Amino acid sequence: MKHVLNPSASHAAAWKARAFAALRGNSSLSVRLARYNEAMQRARALEAQEVRHESA
């Protein structure tokens, strides 16, 4: 049986990368922080979904 990476794990990593990129953007601090928080919220949701799938 082949082990396949969980797509939600790679999506979560992509959202984390997007969050950190938002911090380095060329926008105001409030806009960068809002974008970071949005992306991290999505990453955390995907990670939580992954944990629920593993325990089921």
C-alpha positions as a printed Julia matrix, in Angstrom:
56×3 Matrix{Float64}:
   0.0    0.0    0.0
   1.38   3.4   -0.96
   1.33   6.25   1.5
  -0.12   9.41   0.04
   0.25  12.8    1.67
  -2.97  14.2    3.0
  -4.05  17.01   0.68
  -5.26  19.09   3.6
  -1.75  18.98   5.1
  -0.22  20.43   1.95
  -3.02  22.98   1.71
  -2.39  24.01   5.31
   1.31  24.45   4.56
   0.45  26.56   1.53
  -1.81  28.8    3.62
   0.93  29.19   6.23
   3.36  30.24   3.51
   0.78  32.7    2.24
   0.34  34.06   5.78
   4.06  34.71   6.2
   4.24  36.27   2.75
   1.42  38.61   3.78
   3.57  39.9    6.64
   6.29  40.85   4.18
   3.94  42.59   1.76
   4.06  46.21   0.71
   0.81  47.23   2.41
   0.01  48.97   5.66
   0.59  47.08   8.88
  -3.13  46.67   9.54
  -3.71  45.18   6.07
  -0.73  42.83   6.41
  -1.9   41.68   9.83
  -5.45  41.11   8.59
  -4.19  39.04   5.64
  -1.88  37.07   7.94
  -4.7   36.33  10.4
  -7.05  35.24   7.6
  -4.51  32.87   6.1
  -3.52  31.41   9.47
  -7.17  30.87  10.35
  -7.6   28.8    7.18
  -4.37  26.88   7.85
  -5.47  26.06  11.41
  -8.88  24.91  10.17
  -7.26  22.59   7.64
  -4.89  21.21  10.27
  -7.82  20.58  12.63
  -9.69  18.82   9.83
  -6.62  16.64   9.22
  -6.41  15.68  12.9
 -10.1   14.73  12.92
  -9.56  12.5    9.87
  -6.59  10.75  11.48
  -8.44  10.0   14.7
 -11.54   8.69  12.9
